[in-house]
């Protein structure tokens, strides 16, 4: 009896995940994952391995690395340091969040229109 309940519960969780994924889309999932990484797992004060070609060539001020550090500093509450790391870090957060919400809006409209077109054929 317990295994049947667990299987049904897992199936409903999986369906909810699929519905959320459809609403967010692959691009939205990538943007959200990147922001979560920069907010929770990245230490902006610790030098770590990078695949950035400019940083590997010895350039200290890579625009891309500075942007990621700026976003990470902002999420950790260091607002002035974030602005000093890259001037476009805070606007980048706003642009990424706007893109995620616009993707949700676009996907929501497409899901609604596809469900209406399927119901009209039935």
Phi and psi restraints in degrees (range 20) as a CNS / XPLOR table:
assign (resid 1 and name C) (resid 2 and name N)
       (resid 2 and name CA) (resid 2 and name C) 1.0 -66.1 20.0 2
assign (resid 2 and name N) (resid 2 and name CA)
       (resid 2 and name C) (resid 3 and name N) 1.0 -36.4 20.0 2
assign (resid 2 and name C) (resid 3 and name N)
       (resid 3 and name CA) (resid 3 and name C) 1.0 -68.3 20.0 2
assign (resid 3 and name N) (resid 3 and name CA)
       (resid 3 and name C) (resid 4 and name N) 1.0 -33.5 20.0 2
assign (resid 3 and name C) (resid 4 and name N)
       (resid 4 and name CA) (resid 4 and name C) 1.0 -66.3 20.0 2
assign (resid 4 and name N) (resid 4 and name CA)
       (resid 4 and name C) (resid 5 and name N) 1.0 -42.4 20.0 2
assign (resid 4 and name C) (resid 5 and name N)
       (resid 5 and name CA) (resid 5 and name C) 1.0 -65.0 20.0 2
assign (resid 5 and name N) (resid 5 and name CA)
       (resid 5 and name C) (resid 6 and name N) 1.0 -42.1 20.0 2
assign (resid 5 and name C) (resid 6 and name N)
       (resid 6 and name CA) (resid 6 and name C) 1.0 -63.8 20.0 2
assign (resid 6 and name N) (resid 6 and name CA)
       (resid 6 and name C) (resid 7 and name N) 1.0 -40.9 20.0 2
assign (resid 6 and name C) (resid 7 and name N)
       (resid 7 and name CA) (resid 7 and name C) 1.0 -64.9 20.0 2
assign (resid 7 and name N) (resid 7 and name CA)
       (resid 7 and name C) (resid 8 and name N) 1.0 -43.9 20.0 2
assign (resid 7 and name C) (resid 8 and name N)
       (resid 8 and name CA) (resid 8 and name C) 1.0 -64.5 20.0 2
assign (resid 8 and name N) (resid 8 and name CA)
       (resid 8 and name C) (resid 9 and name N) 1.0 -40.3 20.0 2
assign (resid 8 and name C) (resid 9 and name N)
       (resid 9 and name CA) (resid 9 and name C) 1.0 -63.5 20.0 2
assign (resid 9 and name N) (resid 9 and name CA)
       (resid 9 and name C) (resid 10 and name N) 1.0 -43.7 20.0 2
assign (resid 9 and name C) (resid 10 and name N)
       (resid 10 and name CA) (resid 10 and name C) 1.0 -64.8 20.0 2
assign (resid 10 and name N) (resid 10 and name CA)
       (resid 10 and name C) (resid 11 and name N) 1.0 -37.6 20.0 2
assign (resid 10 and name C) (resid 11 and name N)
       (resid 11 and name CA) (resid 11 and name C) 1.0 -64.8 20.0 2
assign (resid 11 and name N) (resid 11 and name CA)
       (resid 11 and name C) (resid 12 and name N) 1.0 -43.2 20.0 2
assign (resid 11 and name C) (resid 12 and name N)
       (resid 12 and name CA) (resid 12 and name C) 1.0 -66.3 20.0 2
assign (resid 12 and name N) (resid 12 and name CA)
       (resid 12 and name C) (resid 13 and name N) 1.0 -38.6 20.0 2
assign (resid 12 and name C) (resid 13 and name N)
       (resid 13 and name CA) (resid 13 and name C) 1.0 -63.0 20.0 2
assign (resid 13 and name N) (resid 13 and name CA)
       (resid 13 and name C) (resid 14 and name N) 1.0 -41.1 20.0 2
assign (resid 13 and name C) (resid 14 and name N)
       (resid 14 and name CA) (resid 14 and name C) 1.0 -63.6 20.0 2
assign (resid 14 and name N) (resid 14 and name CA)
       (resid 14 and name C) (resid 15 and name N) 1.0 -41.7 20.0 2
assign (resid 14 and name C) (resid 15 and name N)
       (resid 15 and name CA) (resid 15 and name C) 1.0 -64.6 20.0 2
assign (resid 15 and name N) (resid 15 and name CA)
       (resid 15 and name C) (resid 16 and name N) 1.0 -39.4 20.0 2
assign (resid 15 and name C) (resid 16 and name N)
       (resid 16 and name CA) (resid 16 and name C) 1.0 -64.1 20.0 2
assign (resid 16 and name N) (resid 16 and name CA)
       (resid 16 and name C) (resid 17 and name N) 1.0 -40.8 20.0 2
assign (resid 16 and name C) (resid 17 and name N)
       (resid 17 and name CA) (resid 17 and name C) 1.0 -62.7 20.0 2
assign (resid 17 and name N) (resid 17 and name CA)
       (resid 17 and name C) (resid 18 and name N) 1.0 -43.3 20.0 2
assign (resid 17 and name C) (resid 18 and name N)
       (resid 18 and name CA) (resid 18 and name C) 1.0 -63.6 20.0 2
assign (resid 18 and name N) (resid 18 and name CA)
       (resid 18 and name C) (resid 19 and name N) 1.0 -41.5 20.0 2
assign (resid 18 and name C) (resid 19 and name N)
       (resid 19 and name CA) (resid 19 and name C) 1.0 -64.3 20.0 2
assign (resid 19 and name N) (resid 19 and name CA)
       (resid 19 and name C) (resid 20 and name N) 1.0 -40.5 20.0 2
assign (resid 19 and name C) (resid 20 and name N)
       (resid 20 and name CA) (resid 20 and name C) 1.0 -66.9 20.0 2
assign (resid 20 and name N) (resid 20 and name CA)
       (resid 20 and name C) (resid 21 and name N) 1.0 -37.4 20.0 2
assign (resid 20 and name C) (resid 21 and name N)
       (resid 21 and name CA) (resid 21 and name C) 1.0 -65.0 20.0 2
assign (resid 21 and name N) (resid 21 and name CA)
       (resid 21 and name C) (resid 22 and name N) 1.0 -40.0 20.0 2
assign (resid 21 and name C) (resid 22 and name N)
       (resid 22 and name CA) (resid 22 and name C) 1.0 -62.8 20.0 2
assign (resid 22 and name N) (resid 22 and name CA)
       (resid 22 and name C) (resid 23 and name N) 1.0 -38.2 20.0 2
assign (resid 22 and name C) (resid 23 and name N)
       (resid 23 and name CA) (resid 23 and name C) 1.0 -70.8 20.0 2
assign (resid 23 and name N) (resid 23 and name CA)
       (resid 23 and name C) (resid 24 and name N) 1.0 -38.2 20.0 2
assign (resid 23 and name C) (resid 24 and name N)
       (resid 24 and name CA) (resid 24 and name C) 1.0 -84.8 20.0 2
assign (resid 24 and name N) (resid 24 and name CA)
       (resid 24 and name C) (resid 25 and name N) 1.0 -39.7 20.0 2
assign (resid 24 and name C) (resid 25 and name N)
       (resid 25 and name CA) (resid 25 and name C) 1.0 81.3 20.0 2
assign (resid 25 and name N) (resid 25 and name CA)
       (resid 25 and name C) (resid 26 and name N) 1.0 168.4 20.0 2
assign (resid 25 and name C) (resid 26 and name N)
       (resid 26 and name CA) (resid 26 and name C) 1.0 -68.0 20.0 2
assign (resid 26 and name N) (resid 26 and name CA)
       (resid 26 and name C) (resid 27 and name N) 1.0 -42.9 20.0 2
assign (resid 26 and name C) (resid 27 and name N)
       (resid 27 and name CA) (resid 27 and name C) 1.0 -63.6 20.0 2
assign (resid 27 and name N) (resid 27 and name CA)
       (resid 27 and name C) (resid 28 and name N) 1.0 -43.3 20.0 2
assign (resid 27 and name C) (resid 28 and name N)
       (resid 28 and name CA) (resid 28 and name C) 1.0 -63.0 20.0 2
assign (resid 28 and name N) (resid 28 and name CA)
       (resid 28 and name C) (resid 29 and name N) 1.0 -38.1 20.0 2
assign (resid 28 and name C) (resid 29 and name N)
       (resid 29 and name CA) (resid 29 and name C) 1.0 -63.6 20.0 2
assign (resid 29 and name N) (resid 29 and name CA)
       (resid 29 and name C) (resid 30 and name N) 1.0 -39.4 20.0 2
assign (resid 29 and name C) (resid 30 and name N)
       (resid 30 and name CA) (resid 30 and name C) 1.0 -65.2 20.0 2
assign (resid 30 and name N) (resid 30 and name CA)
       (resid 30 and name C) (resid 31 and name N) 1.0 -45.3 20.0 2
assign (resid 30 and name C) (resid 31 and name N)
       (resid 31 and name CA) (resid 31 and name C) 1.0 -63.6 20.0 2
assign (resid 31 and name N) (resid 31 and name CA)
       (resid 31 and name C) (resid 32 and name N) 1.0 -45.0 20.0 2
assign (resid 31 and name C) (resid 32 and name N)
       (resid 32 and name CA) (resid 32 and name C) 1.0 -64.1 20.0 2
assign (resid 32 and name N) (resid 32 and name CA)
       (resid 32 and name C) (resid 33 and name N) 1.0 -41.9 20.0 2
assign (resid 32 and name C) (resid 33 and name N)
       (resid 33 and name CA) (resid 33 and name C) 1.0 -61.7 20.0 2
assign (resid 33 and name N) (resid 33 and name CA)
       (resid 33 and name C) (resid 34 and name N) 1.0 -41.0 20.0 2
assign (resid 33 and name C) (resid 34 and name N)
       (resid 34 and name CA) (resid 34 and name C) 1.0 -64.8 20.0 2
assign (resid 34 and name N) (resid 34 and name CA)
       (resid 34 and name C) (resid 35 and name N) 1.0 -42.5 20.0 2
assign (resid 34 and name C) (resid 35 and name N)
       (resid 35 and name CA) (resid 35 and name C) 1.0 -66.5 20.0 2
assign (resid 35 and name N) (resid 35 and name CA)
       (resid 35 and name C) (resid 36 and name N) 1.0 -39.6 20.0 2
assign (resid 35 and name C) (resid 36 and name N)
       (resid 36 and name CA) (resid 36 and name C) 1.0 -64.2 20.0 2
assign (resid 36 and name N) (resid 36 and name CA)
       (resid 36 and name C) (resid 37 and name N) 1.0 -41.4 20.0 2
assign (resid 36 and name C) (resid 37 and name N)
       (resid 37 and name CA) (resid 37 and name C) 1.0 -60.5 20.0 2
assign (resid 37 and name N) (resid 37 and name CA)
       (resid 37 and name C) (resid 38 and name N) 1.0 -47.9 20.0 2
assign (resid 37 and name C) (resid 38 and name N)
       (resid 38 and name CA) (resid 38 and name C) 1.0 -67.3 20.0 2
assign (resid 38 and name N) (resid 38 and name CA)
       (resid 38 and name C) (resid 39 and name N) 1.0 -30.5 20.0 2
assign (resid 38 and name C) (resid 39 and name N)
       (resid 39 and name CA) (resid 39 and name C) 1.0 -80.6 20.0 2
assign (resid 39 and name N) (resid 39 and name CA)
       (resid 39 and name C) (resid 40 and name N) 1.0 -37.3 20.0 2
assign (resid 39 and name C) (resid 40 and name N)
       (resid 40 and name CA) (resid 40 and name C) 1.0 -108.7 20.0 2
assign (resid 40 and name N) (resid 40 and name CA)
       (resid 40 and name C) (resid 41 and name N) 1.0 -37.3 20.0 2
assign (resid 40 and name C) (resid 41 and name N)
       (resid 41 and name CA) (resid 41 and name C) 1.0 -108.2 20.0 2
assign (resid 41 and name N) (resid 41 and name CA)
       (resid 41 and name C) (resid 42 and name N) 1.0 -16.7 20.0 2
assign (resid 41 and name C) (resid 42 and name N)
       (resid 42 and name CA) (resid 42 and name C) 1.0 -91.4 20.0 2
assign (resid 42 and name N) (resid 42 and name CA)
       (resid 42 and name C) (resid 43 and name N) 1.0 130.4 20.0 2
assign (resid 42 and name C) (resid 43 and name N)
       (resid 43 and name CA) (resid 43 and name C) 1.0 -99.3 20.0 2
assign (resid 43 and name N) (resid 43 and name CA)
       (resid 43 and name C) (resid 44 and name N) 1.0 108.8 20.0 2
assign (resid 43 and name C) (resid 44 and name N)
       (resid 44 and name CA) (resid 44 and name C) 1.0 -69.1 20.0 2
assign (resid 44 and name N) (resid 44 and name CA)
       (resid 44 and name C) (resid 45 and name N) 1.0 -16.4 20.0 2
assign (resid 44 and name C) (resid 45 and name N)
       (resid 45 and name CA) (resid 45 and name C) 1.0 -95.9 20.0 2
assign (resid 45 and name N) (resid 45 and name CA)
       (resid 45 and name C) (resid 46 and name N) 1.0 -0.8 20.0 2
assign (resid 45 and name C) (resid 46 and name N)
       (resid 46 and name CA) (resid 46 and name C) 1.0 -110.3 20.0 2
assign (resid 46 and name N) (resid 46 and name CA)
       (resid 46 and name C) (resid 47 and name N) 1.0 127.2 20.0 2
assign (resid 46 and name C) (resid 47 and name N)
       (resid 47 and name CA) (resid 47 and name C) 1.0 -76.9 20.0 2
assign (resid 47 and name N) (resid 47 and name CA)
       (resid 47 and name C) (resid 48 and name N) 1.0 129.0 20.0 2
assign (resid 47 and name C) (resid 48 and name N)
       (resid 48 and name CA) (resid 48 and name C) 1.0 -128.9 20.0 2
assign (resid 48 and name N) (resid 48 and name CA)
       (resid 48 and name C) (resid 49 and name N) 1.0 172.5 20.0 2
assign (resid 48 and name C) (resid 49 and name N)
       (resid 49 and name CA) (resid 49 and name C) 1.0 -63.1 20.0 2
assign (resid 49 and name N) (resid 49 and name CA)
       (resid 49 and name C) (resid 50 and name N) 1.0 139.7 20.0 2
assign (resid 49 and name C) (resid 50 and name N)
       (resid 50 and name CA) (resid 50 and name C) 1.0 -137.1 20.0 2
assign (resid 50 and name N) (resid 50 and name CA)
       (resid 50 and name C) (resid 51 and name N) 1.0 153.5 20.0 2
assign (resid 50 and name C) (resid 51 and name N)
       (resid 51 and name CA) (resid 51 and name C) 1.0 -103.6 20.0 2
assign (resid 51 and name N) (resid 51 and name CA)
       (resid 51 and name C) (resid 52 and name N) 1.0 8.7 20.0 2
assign (resid 51 and name C) (resid 52 and name N)
       (resid 52 and name CA) (resid 52 and name C) 1.0 -66.6 20.0 2
assign (resid 52 and name N) (resid 52 and name CA)
       (resid 52 and name C) (resid 53 and name N) 1.0 123.9 20.0 2
assign (resid 52 and name C) (resid 53 and name N)
       (resid 53 and name CA) (resid 53 and name C) 1.0 -66.4 20.0 2
assign (resid 53 and name N) (resid 53 and name CA)
       (resid 53 and name C) (resid 54 and name N) 1.0 -35.9 20.0 2
assign (resid 53 and name C) (resid 54 and name N)
       (resid 54 and name CA) (resid 54 and name C) 1.0 -67.9 20.0 2
assign (resid 54 and name N) (resid 54 and name CA)
       (resid 54 and name C) (resid 55 and name N) 1.0 -41.7 20.0 2
assign (resid 54 and name C) (resid 55 and name N)
       (resid 55 and name CA) (resid 55 and name C) 1.0 -66.8 20.0 2
assign (resid 55 and name N) (resid 55 and name CA)
       (resid 55 and name C) (resid 56 and name N) 1.0 -36.2 20.0 2
assign (resid 55 and name C) (resid 56 and name N)
       (resid 56 and name CA) (resid 56 and name C) 1.0 -71.8 20.0 2
assign (resid 56 and name N) (resid 56 and name CA)
       (resid 56 and name C) (resid 57 and name N) 1.0 -23.5 20.0 2
assign (resid 56 and name C) (resid 57 and name N)
       (resid 57 and name CA) (resid 57 and name C) 1.0 -83.3 20.0 2
assign (resid 57 and name N) (resid 57 and name CA)
       (resid 57 and name C) (resid 58 and name N) 1.0 -6.6 20.0 2
assign (resid 57 and name C) (resid 58 and name N)
       (resid 58 and name CA) (resid 58 and name C) 1.0 105.3 20.0 2
assign (resid 58 and name N) (resid 58 and name CA)
       (resid 58 and name C) (resid 59 and name N) 1.0 1.5 20.0 2
assign (resid 58 and name C) (resid 59 and name N)
       (resid 59 and name CA) (resid 59 and name C) 1.0 -71.8 20.0 2
assign (resid 59 and name N) (resid 59 and name CA)
       (resid 59 and name C) (resid 60 and name N) 1.0 131.0 20.0 2
assign (resid 59 and name C) (resid 60 and name N)
       (resid 60 and name CA) (resid 60 and name C) 1.0 -82.0 20.0 2
assign (resid 60 and name N) (resid 60 and name CA)
       (resid 60 and name C) (resid 61 and name N) 1.0 -29.1 20.0 2
assign (resid 60 and name C) (resid 61 and name N)
       (resid 61 and name CA) (resid 61 and name C) 1.0 -115.1 20.0 2
assign (resid 61 and name N) (resid 61 and name CA)
       (resid 61 and name C) (resid 62 and name N) 1.0 79.1 20.0 2
assign (resid 61 and name C) (resid 62 and name N)
       (resid 62 and name CA) (resid 62 and name C) 1.0 -84.2 20.0 2
assign (resid 62 and name N) (resid 62 and name CA)
       (resid 62 and name C) (resid 63 and name N) 1.0 130.7 20.0 2
assign (resid 62 and name C) (resid 63 and name N)
       (resid 63 and name CA) (resid 63 and name C) 1.0 -61.8 20.0 2
assign (resid 63 and name N) (resid 63 and name CA)
       (resid 63 and name C) (resid 64 and name N) 1.0 -38.4 20.0 2
assign (resid 63 and name C) (resid 64 and name N)
       (resid 64 and name CA) (resid 64 and name C) 1.0 -70.0 20.0 2
assign (resid 64 and name N) (resid 64 and name CA)
       (resid 64 and name C) (resid 65 and name N) 1.0 -44.3 20.0 2
assign (resid 64 and name C) (resid 65 and name N)
       (resid 65 and name CA) (resid 65 and name C) 1.0 -65.2 20.0 2
assign (resid 65 and name N) (resid 65 and name CA)
       (resid 65 and name C) (resid 66 and name N) 1.0 -38.8 20.0 2
assign (resid 65 and name C) (resid 66 and name N)
       (resid 66 and name CA) (resid 66 and name C) 1.0 -64.0 20.0 2
assign (resid 66 and name N) (resid 66 and name CA)
       (resid 66 and name C) (resid 67 and name N) 1.0 -35.6 20.0 2
assign (resid 66 and name C) (resid 67 and name N)
       (resid 67 and name CA) (resid 67 and name C) 1.0 -67.8 20.0 2
assign (resid 67 and name N) (resid 67 and name CA)
       (resid 67 and name C) (resid 68 and name N) 1.0 -43.9 20.0 2
assign (resid 67 and name C) (resid 68 and name N)
       (resid 68 and name CA) (resid 68 and name C) 1.0 -64.0 20.0 2
assign (resid 68 and name N) (resid 68 and name CA)
       (resid 68 and name C) (resid 69 and name N) 1.0 -42.0 20.0 2
assign (resid 68 and name C) (resid 69 and name N)
       (resid 69 and name CA) (resid 69 and name C) 1.0 -64.7 20.0 2
assign (resid 69 and name N) (resid 69 and name CA)
       (resid 69 and name C) (resid 70 and name N) 1.0 -38.3 20.0 2
assign (resid 69 and name C) (resid 70 and name N)
       (resid 70 and name CA) (resid 70 and name C) 1.0 -63.0 20.0 2
assign (resid 70 and name N) (resid 70 and name CA)
       (resid 70 and name C) (resid 71 and name N) 1.0 -43.4 20.0 2
assign (resid 70 and name C) (resid 71 and name N)
       (resid 71 and name CA) (resid 71 and name C) 1.0 -65.7 20.0 2
assign (resid 71 and name N) (resid 71 and name CA)
       (resid 71 and name C) (resid 72 and name N) 1.0 -41.8 20.0 2
assign (resid 71 and name C) (resid 72 and name N)
       (resid 72 and name CA) (resid 72 and name C) 1.0 -64.8 20.0 2
assign (resid 72 and name N) (resid 72 and name CA)
       (resid 72 and name C) (resid 73 and name N) 1.0 -42.8 20.0 2
assign (resid 72 and name C) (resid 73 and name N)
       (resid 73 and name CA) (resid 73 and name C) 1.0 -62.0 20.0 2
assign (resid 73 and name N) (resid 73 and name CA)
       (resid 73 and name C) (resid 74 and name N) 1.0 -40.0 20.0 2
assign (resid 73 and name C) (resid 74 and name N)
       (resid 74 and name CA) (resid 74 and name C) 1.0 -61.1 20.0 2
assign (resid 74 and name N) (resid 74 and name CA)
       (resid 74 and name C) (resid 75 and name N) 1.0 -45.8 20.0 2
assign (resid 74 and name C) (resid 75 and name N)
       (resid 75 and name CA) (resid 75 and name C) 1.0 -68.2 20.0 2
assign (resid 75 and name N) (resid 75 and name CA)
       (resid 75 and name C) (resid 76 and name N) 1.0 -24.1 20.0 2
assign (resid 75 and name C) (resid 76 and name N)
       (resid 76 and name CA) (resid 76 and name C) 1.0 -88.5 20.0 2
assign (resid 76 and name N) (resid 76 and name CA)
       (resid 76 and name C) (resid 77 and name N) 1.0 0.2 20.0 2
assign (resid 76 and name C) (resid 77 and name N)
       (resid 77 and name CA) (resid 77 and name C) 1.0 93.5 20.0 2
assign (resid 77 and name N) (resid 77 and name CA)
       (resid 77 and name C) (resid 78 and name N) 1.0 6.2 20.0 2
assign (resid 77 and name C) (resid 78 and name N)
       (resid 78 and name CA) (resid 78 and name C) 1.0 -96.1 20.0 2
assign (resid 78 and name N) (resid 78 and name CA)
       (resid 78 and name C) (resid 79 and name N) 1.0 80.8 20.0 2
assign (resid 78 and name C) (resid 79 and name N)
       (resid 79 and name CA) (resid 79 and name C) 1.0 -72.3 20.0 2
assign (resid 79 and name N) (resid 79 and name CA)
       (resid 79 and name C) (resid 80 and name N) 1.0 -41.9 20.0 2
assign (resid 79 and name C) (resid 80 and name N)
       (resid 80 and name CA) (resid 80 and name C) 1.0 -68.5 20.0 2
assign (resid 80 and name N) (resid 80 and name CA)
       (resid 80 and name C) (resid 81 and name N) 1.0 -42.0 20.0 2
assign (resid 80 and name C) (resid 81 and name N)
       (resid 81 and name CA) (resid 81 and name C) 1.0 -64.3 20.0 2
assign (resid 81 and name N) (resid 81 and name CA)
       (resid 81 and name C) (resid 82 and name N) 1.0 -34.7 20.0 2
assign (resid 81 and name C) (resid 82 and name N)
       (resid 82 and name CA) (resid 82 and name C) 1.0 -62.3 20.0 2
assign (resid 82 and name N) (resid 82 and name CA)
       (resid 82 and name C) (resid 83 and name N) 1.0 -44.3 20.0 2
assign (resid 82 and name C) (resid 83 and name N)
       (resid 83 and name CA) (resid 83 and name C) 1.0 -66.2 20.0 2
assign (resid 83 and name N) (resid 83 and name CA)
       (resid 83 and name C) (resid 84 and name N) 1.0 -35.7 20.0 2
assign (resid 83 and name C) (resid 84 and name N)
       (resid 84 and name CA) (resid 84 and name C) 1.0 -72.5 20.0 2
assign (resid 84 and name N) (resid 84 and name CA)
       (resid 84 and name C) (resid 85 and name N) 1.0 -32.9 20.0 2
assign (resid 84 and name C) (resid 85 and name N)
       (resid 85 and name CA) (resid 85 and name C) 1.0 -67.5 20.0 2
assign (resid 85 and name N) (resid 85 and name CA)
       (resid 85 and name C) (resid 86 and name N) 1.0 -43.0 20.0 2
assign (resid 85 and name C) (resid 86 and name N)
       (resid 86 and name CA) (resid 86 and name C) 1.0 -160.5 20.0 2
assign (resid 86 and name N) (resid 86 and name CA)
       (resid 86 and name C) (resid 87 and name N) 1.0 128.3 20.0 2
assign (resid 86 and name C) (resid 87 and name N)
       (resid 87 and name CA) (resid 87 and name C) 1.0 -67.1 20.0 2
assign (resid 87 and name N) (resid 87 and name CA)
       (resid 87 and name C) (resid 88 and name N) 1.0 -23.6 20.0 2
assign (resid 87 and name C) (resid 88 and name N)
       (resid 88 and name CA) (resid 88 and name C) 1.0 -98.5 20.0 2
assign (resid 88 and name N) (resid 88 and name CA)
       (resid 88 and name C) (resid 89 and name N) 1.0 12.1 20.0 2
assign (resid 88 and name C) (resid 89 and name N)
       (resid 89 and name CA) (resid 89 and name C) 1.0 -65.4 20.0 2
assign (resid 89 and name N) (resid 89 and name CA)
       (resid 89 and name C) (resid 90 and name N) 1.0 -48.9 20.0 2
assign (resid 89 and name C) (resid 90 and name N)
       (resid 90 and name CA) (resid 90 and name C) 1.0 -68.0 20.0 2
assign (resid 90 and name N) (resid 90 and name CA)
       (resid 90 and name C) (resid 91 and name N) 1.0 -44.0 20.0 2
assign (resid 90 and name C) (resid 91 and name N)
       (resid 91 and name CA) (resid 91 and name C) 1.0 -61.1 20.0 2
assign (resid 91 and name N) (resid 91 and name CA)
       (resid 91 and name C) (resid 92 and name N) 1.0 -31.6 20.0 2
assign (resid 91 and name C) (resid 92 and name N)
       (resid 92 and name CA) (resid 92 and name C) 1.0 -64.4 20.0 2
assign (resid 92 and name N) (resid 92 and name CA)
       (resid 92 and name C) (resid 93 and name N) 1.0 -39.6 20.0 2
assign (resid 92 and name C) (resid 93 and name N)
       (resid 93 and name CA) (resid 93 and name C) 1.0 -60.6 20.0 2
assign (resid 93 and name N) (resid 93 and name CA)
       (resid 93 and name C) (resid 94 and name N) 1.0 -45.2 20.0 2
assign (resid 93 and name C) (resid 94 and name N)
       (resid 94 and name CA) (resid 94 and name C) 1.0 -64.3 20.0 2
assign (resid 94 and name N) (resid 94 and name CA)
       (resid 94 and name C) (resid 95 and name N) 1.0 -40.4 20.0 2
assign (resid 94 and name C) (resid 95 and name N)
       (resid 95 and name CA) (resid 95 and name C) 1.0 -66.8 20.0 2
assign (resid 95 and name N) (resid 95 and name CA)
       (resid 95 and name C) (resid 96 and name N) 1.0 -41.5 20.0 2
assign (resid 95 and name C) (resid 96 and name N)
       (resid 96 and name CA) (resid 96 and name C) 1.0 -65.2 20.0 2
assign (resid 96 and name N) (resid 96 and name CA)
       (resid 96 and name C) (resid 97 and name N) 1.0 -43.8 20.0 2
assign (resid 96 and name C) (resid 97 and name N)
       (resid 97 and name CA) (resid 97 and name C) 1.0 -64.3 20.0 2
assign (resid 97 and name N) (resid 97 and name CA)
       (resid 97 and name C) (resid 98 and name N) 1.0 -39.0 20.0 2
assign (resid 97 and name C) (resid 98 and name N)
       (resid 98 and name CA) (resid 98 and name C) 1.0 -62.2 20.0 2
assign (resid 98 and name N) (resid 98 and name CA)
       (resid 98 and name C) (resid 99 and name N) 1.0 -41.2 20.0 2
assign (resid 98 and name C) (resid 99 and name N)
       (resid 99 and name CA) (resid 99 and name C) 1.0 -63.8 20.0 2
assign (resid 99 and name N) (resid 99 and name CA)
       (resid 99 and name C) (resid 100 and name N) 1.0 -42.0 20.0 2
assign (resid 99 and name C) (resid 100 and name N)
       (resid 100 and name CA) (resid 100 and name C) 1.0 -63.1 20.0 2
assign (resid 100 and name N) (resid 100 and name CA)
       (resid 100 and name C) (resid 101 and name N) 1.0 -45.6 20.0 2
assign (resid 100 and name C) (resid 101 and name N)
       (resid 101 and name CA) (resid 101 and name C) 1.0 -67.0 20.0 2
assign (resid 101 and name N) (resid 101 and name CA)
       (resid 101 and name C) (resid 102 and name N) 1.0 -35.0 20.0 2
assign (resid 101 and name C) (resid 102 and name N)
       (resid 102 and name CA) (resid 102 and name C) 1.0 -69.1 20.0 2
assign (resid 102 and name N) (resid 102 and name CA)
       (resid 102 and name C) (resid 103 and name N) 1.0 -35.5 20.0 2
assign (resid 102 and name C) (resid 103 and name N)
       (resid 103 and name CA) (resid 103 and name C) 1.0 -64.3 20.0 2
assign (resid 103 and name N) (resid 103 and name CA)
       (resid 103 and name C) (resid 104 and name N) 1.0 -41.4 20.0 2
assign (resid 103 and name C) (resid 104 and name N)
       (resid 104 and name CA) (resid 104 and name C) 1.0 -61.5 20.0 2
assign (resid 104 and name N) (resid 104 and name CA)
       (resid 104 and name C) (resid 105 and name N) 1.0 -43.7 20.0 2
assign (resid 104 and name C) (resid 105 and name N)
       (resid 105 and name CA) (resid 105 and name C) 1.0 -63.4 20.0 2
assign (resid 105 and name N) (resid 105 and name CA)
       (resid 105 and name C) (resid 106 and name N) 1.0 -44.4 20.0 2
assign (resid 105 and name C) (resid 106 and name N)
       (resid 106 and name CA) (resid 106 and name C) 1.0 -64.4 20.0 2
assign (resid 106 and name N) (resid 106 and name CA)
       (resid 106 and name C) (resid 107 and name N) 1.0 -45.3 20.0 2
assign (resid 106 and name C) (resid 107 and name N)
       (resid 107 and name CA) (resid 107 and name C) 1.0 -67.7 20.0 2
assign (resid 107 and name N) (resid 107 and name CA)
       (resid 107 and name C) (resid 108 and name N) 1.0 -34.6 20.0 2
assign (resid 107 and name C) (resid 108 and name N)
       (resid 108 and name CA) (resid 108 and name C) 1.0 -64.1 20.0 2
assign (resid 108 and name N) (resid 108 and name CA)
       (resid 108 and name C) (resid 109 and name N) 1.0 -42.8 20.0 2
assign (resid 108 and name C) (resid 109 and name N)
       (resid 109 and name CA) (resid 109 and name C) 1.0 -65.0 20.0 2
assign (resid 109 and name N) (resid 109 and name CA)
       (resid 109 and name C) (resid 110 and name N) 1.0 -39.9 20.0 2
assign (resid 109 and name C) (resid 110 and name N)
       (resid 110 and name CA) (resid 110 and name C) 1.0 -69.5 20.0 2
assign (resid 110 and name N) (resid 110 and name CA)
       (resid 110 and name C) (resid 111 and name N) 1.0 -35.7 20.0 2
assign (resid 110 and name C) (resid 111 and name N)
       (resid 111 and name CA) (resid 111 and name C) 1.0 -66.5 20.0 2
assign (resid 111 and name N) (resid 111 and name CA)
       (resid 111 and name C) (resid 112 and name N) 1.0 -42.4 20.0 2
assign (resid 111 and name C) (resid 112 and name N)
       (resid 112 and name CA) (resid 112 and name C) 1.0 -66.1 20.0 2
assign (resid 112 and name N) (resid 112 and name CA)
       (resid 112 and name C) (resid 113 and name N) 1.0 -43.2 20.0 2
assign (resid 112 and name C) (resid 113 and name N)
       (resid 113 and name CA) (resid 113 and name C) 1.0 -68.7 20.0 2
assign (resid 113 and name N) (resid 113 and name CA)
       (resid 113 and name C) (resid 114 and name N) 1.0 -34.9 20.0 2
assign (resid 113 and name C) (resid 114 and name N)
       (resid 114 and name CA) (resid 114 and name C) 1.0 -71.6 20.0 2
assign (resid 114 and name N) (resid 114 and name CA)
       (resid 114 and name C) (resid 115 and name N) 1.0 -33.5 20.0 2
assign (resid 114 and name C) (resid 115 and name N)
       (resid 115 and name CA) (resid 115 and name C) 1.0 -71.0 20.0 2
assign (resid 115 and name N) (resid 115 and name CA)
       (resid 115 and name C) (resid 116 and name N) 1.0 -33.9 20.0 2
assign (resid 115 and name C) (resid 116 and name N)
       (resid 116 and name CA) (resid 116 and name C) 1.0 -68.8 20.0 2
assign (resid 116 and name N) (resid 116 and name CA)
       (resid 116 and name C) (resid 117 and name N) 1.0 -39.4 20.0 2
assign (resid 116 and name C) (resid 117 and name N)
       (resid 117 and name CA) (resid 117 and name C) 1.0 -70.2 20.0 2
assign (resid 117 and name N) (resid 117 and name CA)
       (resid 117 and name C) (resid 118 and name N) 1.0 -32.9 20.0 2
assign (resid 117 and name C) (resid 118 and name N)
       (resid 118 and name CA) (resid 118 and name C) 1.0 -69.9 20.0 2
assign (resid 118 and name N) (resid 118 and name CA)
       (resid 118 and name C) (resid 119 and name N) 1.0 -37.4 20.0 2
assign (resid 118 and name C) (resid 119 and name N)
       (resid 119 and name CA) (resid 119 and name C) 1.0 -72.9 20.0 2
assign (resid 119 and name N) (resid 119 and name CA)
       (resid 119 and name C) (resid 120 and name N) 1.0 -24.5 20.0 2
assign (resid 119 and name C) (resid 120 and name N)
       (resid 120 and name CA) (resid 120 and name C) 1.0 -75.2 20.0 2
assign (resid 120 and name N) (resid 120 and name CA)
       (resid 120 and name C) (resid 121 and name N) 1.0 -24.0 20.0 2
assign (resid 120 and name C) (resid 121 and name N)
       (resid 121 and name CA) (resid 121 and name C) 1.0 -82.1 20.0 2
assign (resid 121 and name N) (resid 121 and name CA)
       (resid 121 and name C) (resid 122 and name N) 1.0 -20.3 20.0 2
